[in-house]
Amino acid sequence: MDFSVERANSRQLSPPVIAPWLELHAGRISDPVKRLRFLRHKMAEVTRKELARPVPAVKRTAFVKVAASCVLVPLFLFIPKSPSSNAAKTADRESRLALPSAQVGVVPTLAQVWLVEQTPTLESYSNGLRIDLTFAVTNRPRHRFPVFPINGGVDPSQYETKPMGIVYHSTESHLAPFEEAQNARLRQLGRNLLENVRRERSYHYVIDRFGRVFREVEESDTANHAGHSIWADARGVYVNLNAGFLGVALEGRSGEADSLTAAQVLASRLLTEMLRSRYRIAAENCVTHAQVSVNPSNMQLGYHVDWAAGFPFAALGLPNNYAQPPASVWAFGFDSPPALIDLSGGEWAGLASAELQVKLQAAVESLPLWRYRAMLRHRYQDIRSALGAPLVEIQGGN
């Protein structure tokens, strides 16, 4: 994807930090459960003081979102396994506690959508969705894929065979002004895009600027849309989402607000409803490419940054999934580069929430942050090795 993330005036969202005196005091508490409760209490005090102190507008807005979205709910937690029996006991005790995790709002119920009519070139659904099949091709069949446990280890806790989520992309392709005088140019650019996606097997679906939905890769097969990617839900952690998640691309540029048309938003909602109904996809697993894309070479989140901000979750009938803490950070120790934080415009509250979880867990384990993060990263590399990942891989998608 050719998309610049450099800006002259950098705006960085700084997650809440644990002061040295707090880490020192916490380290003197031998009981891990009492230590975590102490940290929670003190971090709440820090949050209240921070909110009462004048801060720059952008930074304050982002911090308020994190503070408002953090509630005690079970459980997005990773504690690395240790050969020490004491560490094992600590992990067992802490795994039964609740940690701050993002509350993304009311989770919508699944709409019931069914296939009404099918021809060789068109599918019609009960919610009004129409899918053009003229560009559909096959690719690698979807085989079962692993889901890794939240609480550590490299052995899968289970396997799945059906899509577990949706990744939304922006095509970042050439655009013409969306006006009647440009109709022929709009149609030609759209067709060029569809042919290129079909050739590359890039996405399962493309929604053009007129709101037309095209199937590009059959849902039973994988598409080359996610590359190195990570996400998690209550079942566990997903690594490399081509097999486990469907790819939906909207023709446009994610950094240009006016490139997304009303017709595309409506079509995206109808397609999302159908896919969630068909595969029972959880709302929290409908996320953008920027939220899941990672770069293993430098251990940073955001190798691809399409829809790092501005994705219309609410208009698609979804909760604000920017509040979800990315699993790449809290489960595997990836960094959030300042350029990505800047690009998010302070909207991505989940980044700060994930960083806070890592800091809290490092303190619970009485480890320096750098060492705890290194343990998380070691687990990711072990999983990659178990999956047979080569040292150099081509990143898929935009």
Helices and strands as residue ranges (DSSP letters): H 20-27, H 32-52, H 57-69, E 70-73, H 85-94, E 99-102, E 115-118, E 122-125, E 130-132, E 145-147, E 158-160, E 165-170, G 180-182, H 183-200, E 205-207, E 213-215, E 230-233, E 236-239, E 245-250, G 257-259, H 262-279, G 283-285, E 286-288, H 289-292, E 294-295, E 300-301, G 314-316, G 321-323, H 327-330, H 338-343, H 349-364, H 369-386
